[in-house]
């Protein structure tokens, strides 16, 4: 077990467990609904847990959906820069493992722009939905 998991509060671990078992990104109020049986009663408690989990790289926010997913990579270094493939049919989210930050840095430098971070969300259709539709 990693040090980050050893230091999670009860609320953080509860939120992380819910996100890890979810099949799609969850909004904060859906997380709150699922955590109320476990003692988390206020939205602020969920948001604080989410903020910390994002900070330590255990959770990512899908900005366009205002929802959250658990990171599936053990040593994720995407604390500030994330890239996702999102299925338009089933909402499956796949985090791209290959970091594209170096590409964006080079492109930015060519136009004298100082790149710092990105949140890339690419929409399309996953293989499973392609086969079944």
C-alpha positions in Angstrom: 0.0 0.0 0.0 1.4 3.4 -1.0 2.1 6.2 1.5 -0.7 8.3 0.0 -3.2 5.6 0.8 -1.9 5.2 4.3 -2.5 8.9 5.0 -6.1 9.2 3.7 -8.7 10.3 6.1 -11.9 8.2 6.5 -13.8 10.5 4.3 -11.1 10.5 1.6 -11.0 6.7 1.6 -14.8 6.5 1.5 -14.9 8.8 -1.6 -12.0 7.0 -3.2 -13.7 3.6 -2.7 -16.9 4.8 -4.3 -15.1 6.2 -7.3 -12.9 3.1 -7.7 -16.1 0.9 -7.9 -18.0 3.3 -10.2 -18.3 2.3 -13.9 -18.5 5.9 -15.1 -17.5 9.4 -13.8 -19.6 10.6 -10.8 -20.8 14.0 -9.9 -20.1 15.2 -6.4 -23.8 15.0 -5.4 -23.9 11.4 -6.6 -20.9 10.7 -4.4 -22.6 12.4 -1.5 -25.7 10.3 -2.0 -23.6 7.1 -1.9 -21.6 8.3 1.2 -24.5 9.4 3.4 -24.8 5.9 4.8 -21.2 6.0 5.8 -21.3 9.3 7.8 -20.6 11.9 5.1 -23.6 14.2 5.3 -22.5 17.6 3.8 -21.4 18.4 0.3 -18.4 20.3 1.7 -17.1 17.0 3.2 -17.2 15.4 -0.3 -15.6 18.4 -2.0 -12.8 18.5 0.6 -12.1 14.8 0.1 -12.2 15.2 -3.7 -9.8 18.2 -3.6 -7.2 16.2 -1.5 -7.6 13.1 -3.7 -7.0 15.2 -6.8 -4.0 16.9 -5.2 -2.3 13.5 -4.5 -3.2 12.1 -7.9 -5.8 9.5 -6.9 -8.7 11.2 -8.6 -9.1 13.2 -11.7 -11.9 15.7 -12.6 -13.6 15.4 -16.0 -14.2 19.1 -16.5 -16.7 18.9 -19.3 -18.9 16.7 -17.3 -18.2 18.3 -13.9 -17.6 14.8 -12.6 -14.8 12.7 -11.1 -13.0 9.4 -11.7 -10.5 7.4 -9.8 -7.1 7.2 -11.4 -6.2 3.7 -12.6 -2.5 4.3 -12.8 -0.4 3.4 -9.7 2.2 6.0 -10.3 0.2 8.7 -12.0 2.1 11.9 -12.5 -0.8 13.8 -14.0 -1.5 16.1 -11.1 -1.9 19.1 -13.3 -2.0 17.8 -16.9 -4.6 15.1 -17.8 -5.7 13.6 -21.1 -8.8 11.4 -21.5 -10.7 9.5 -24.2 -14.5 9.7 -23.4 -17.1 7.5 -25.0 -20.1 9.6 -26.2 -22.4 6.6 -25.8 -21.5 4.8 -22.5 -19.4 7.5 -20.8 -16.4 5.2 -20.5 -13.3 7.3 -19.6 -9.8 6.1 -20.5 -6.9 8.1 -19.2 -4.1 8.3 -21.7 -0.9 6.9 -20.2 1.4 8.7 -22.5 1.9 12.2 -21.3 1.4 14.7 -24.1 2.8 17.7 -22.1 6.1 17.6 -23.9 4.3 17.9 -27.3 2.2 20.8 -26.0 5.4 22.5 -24.6 7.1 22.3 -27.9 4.1 23.6 -29.8 3.7 26.4 -27.3 7.4 27.4 -27.5 7.1 27.7 -31.3 4.6 30.5 -30.9 6.4 32.0 -27.9 3.8 30.8 -25.4 4.7 29.5 -21.9 2.8 26.2 -21.5 2.0 25.2 -17.9 -0.8 22.5 -17.9 -3.7 21.0 -19.8 -6.9 19.1 -19.4 -7.6 17.3 -22.7 -10.9 15.5 -23.2 -11.3 13.7 -26.5 -14.8 12.5 -27.3 -15.6 9.5 -29.6 -16.9 6.0 -29.4 -15.2 3.2 -27.5 -14.7 -0.2 -29.2 -17.4 -1.9 -27.2 -20.0 0.6 -28.3 -18.7 0.5 -31.9 -19.3 -3.3 -31.9 -22.7 -3.1 -30.3 -24.2 -0.2 -32.3 
